[in-house]
Amino acid sequence: MSEIIGKNHPVLERATLGGGCFWCLEAVYQQISGVSSVVSGYAGGAMLNPDYESICSGQTGHAEIVDVYFDPKIVSFRDLLEIFFVIHDPTTLNYQGNDRGTQYRSVIFTHSESQSVAAHDLVRELEEAKAYANPVVTQIDAAPIIYPAEEYHQNYFRQHPGQGYCMAVVAPKLAKFRAKFQSLIAPEFR
């Protein structure tokens, strides 16, 4: 867990999630009340200090992820997971839409035992409720080394809302989030 030092600052927790292209997840999680920052990055592979080109090769084993720093007094880890399971398809192994490869897998990298329990509990609930036509294939693993992506990937949707991929893929996921989770949207994004 990460902490901001100072008696008037909240203690922040960290959630690390992969569900396809990190631009989609980043755009959503940046709009949530209680989220302090979102960093796009890479996790779960064998190569040290990977870069985007190596990740795209599919040979490193890393997933595109977002590292979400949040105030659990405002938004819970469970809330973040519920959003995660709505904005991507957790039943497709190693792809989301046209994005194919292990770098696009559905994964939750946990930072504590309580996060692991919460993630496993929610997956079990989704399976029992038959929330999806197919089984959930989301990996749940302890957080490995996490590498931030290159600067040009950070805040991508905010900087390039008219880019083709952003209009065709990111914007619809953002709209889906906004329609279902109105109460969690930060006031500056309402």
N, C-alpha and C positions, 0 to 999 in steps of 0.2 A: 504494500500500500504506500501511497505517496502522501505526504503531509505538506501543507503550506504552514510555515512557521509564523506565529503571532497569535495572541490571545483572541483577536477579533476575527480571525479567519477560520473557515471550516476545515475539518480534516477530510481530505478527498480520498476516494477509493478509485481503483483502476479496473476497467473492464476491457478485455481484448477479444475482439470478435472478427471473424472472417466469413463473408457470405457473398462471394463473387467479387466484382470490382470494388476496390476500396473507395472510389469516388462516390458510389451510391450510398454506402453506409456513412461516410463522412458527412455528406450533405444532410442526411436525416439527423444524425446525432448532434450536429452543431446547432440544431434548432430546439433542443430539449431544455426545459427549465432544470437547473441544477447541474448541467454539464459545463464544466470549466474550460476544457479544451479537448480537441479531437486531433490525433496525429495519425496520418496514414503511414503504413509500414509493412514490414515483412516478418513472419515468424514461422517456426516449425520445420525448418530445413537444416541441412548439414553444412552448407557453405557459410564461412565467416564473411561478414560485411557484404552481403549480396547487393546487387543493384537491379534496376528495373529490367535491363536487357537480360541478365542472367535468370531472373525470375520468369520472364516470358519464355525462356527456353524450356521450362518445365523440368529441368534437370536438377534444380537445387533442393526441391522438396518444400520450399517455403510457400505459405499462403499469403495472399494480400489481406491485410488486416487493418482495423482501426483500433487505436489505443484511446479509450474514452476515460477521461478523468472527471469524476462526478462527486457531488455532495449527497451522501446517502440520506441526509435529513430532508432533502428536496425531492430526489428521484431515487428509487430503489434499484438494486441490481436486477431484481425480478422484473421491474418495469422495462429496463433496458433489454432484457431477454425477450419479453413479450413483443416488443417492437421488432427485435431481430427476427423472430419467427413469422412476422407478418410481411416484412419488406424483402425477404428472399425466399427461395424454395429450398427448404431443408431436406427435401426428399431426392434431390439429384446429386449423384456422386461425381464430384470433380467438374461441375459446370453449373452455370447460371445463364439461361437464355443461350445466346450465341457465344458467350465467353466459355471456352473449354480448356481444361487442364487442371492439374492438382493445385495450382495457385489460386483457383476459384472455388476451392472446396468450402463446405460449411463447417466451421470450427469455432469452438469456444475455448479460449485459453484462460484457465482460472488462476487467480492469484491468492486463493485461500481455500481452506476446506469448506467454509460456508458457501463460497461461490460454486464449488464443485457440487455440493449437495443441492443447491438451488437449481443448477443447470440440469442435473440428472432428474430431479423431481419434476421439472417442467417438461422435459422430454417424455417422461413416463406419463404425465397427465395428458399430453397431446396424443400419445399413442393410445391410451385408454379411451379417450374421447373420439378417436378416429378422426382427428382434425384434418388429416390429409388422406388422399386416396392411397398413397404409398407410404412405406415406413420412413421415419426420420433417420437420416444417415449422418447427422451432425456429429463430428468428433468432439469429445470433451476431454481435454488434456491439461495438465499443469502447464503454466506459462513457461515457455523457453526463453532464450535470448530474443529480444524484440529489437528490430532495426528500423529506424525511421526511414521512410521513402525519401527520394530526392525532393528538394524544395518545390520544383514545378508540379509535384503531385499534391502538395498541401493546399487546402482551400480551393480545390480544382473547380467544383461546380460554381462557387461564388465568383470566381475569376473568369469562367468560360460558360455562362449559362446558354449561350447561343451555339455552342459547338455541337456538331451532329450527334455524338454519343450522349452528351448531356441532355439534349432535347428528346432523344428517342428512348433512352434507358433511365437516366438519373431522374429526370423530372417526373415521370410517371410513378417511380417508387416514392419520391418525396410527396407527391399528391396522395398516394395511398396512405402513407404515414399520417399526413395532415388530416385526412378524412376520418381516420380511425382513432387518433390519439390527440384530439383537440386540447384536452385538459393538460397535456404534458408539454405543449408548445410554449416556449419562452415568450414573454410579452413582446419583446422587440421583433418577433417573427409572426405575430398574429395579424 
